[in-house]
Amino acid sequence: MSQAPLSNHPAEQVNKGMRKLIAQAIPSAHKIVLSNLVRSAGGLSRENWSVDATWTDDTGSHTHPLMLMRDAAGTLLNTERAREFSVLKALANTDVPAPKVFWIDKLGSCLGSPSVVMERMPGHCDYMVLNSSRPLDVRLTLARAFTGLMAKLHTVDWQGYGLATSLGLPEGKPSLHELSHWEAEYRKAQLEPHPELDYILAWLKRRAPRAEAIVLVHGDFKPGNALVDGGRITAKLDWETAHLGDPLEDLGWV
């Protein structure tokens, strides 16, 4: 894997890497100015950086508020930026509120590790948005909006957008496919025996249900993985675990 040489200062590396990525993606780009570069809190498997980018190219002058999602070192959960990029590209053609994706640094040749750059959306992230001190009617409205958004996501035409190619279509029962995936993640992090978890895994395998449909699954559909502005969901975030599977996965996770 070819990666950019690491700088002693992460912000400096991100600044240089973003300039290089924009120049590669838009050969006619010049007068590239990056401002307000800030690393955001949160993100267990990735670094989140916000930045305002301005440049001029053959089509004119452009200014965009951007978010950079860069693979973090030492993460427990390995995900693929290419999968996330393909999902966000597909969602741009739907009414599912998700950030517009700009560029991908698949191998980390510009930014030091695999990265995706997307539009920075309005709103704020609140993990307790449905259990906060907001009035009950406001929280109920948001809860209905979240379930409506989930239903909308599950009707995305993943076949028409060719997502089976980038995400892979599970063979057999999707529940067994996902169970195998997460057991493998658990085994990689396991330091000592946990007989109770082995028992649970065996129990789940014996009772794995068949899916009534194969849909685009978010994979981490919790209220904290969204931006909310007032009583409105402005964007669903964190598509790194999106895959094709059983719609009950998202419902069960919530």
Disulfide bonds with the S-S distance in Angstrom:
none
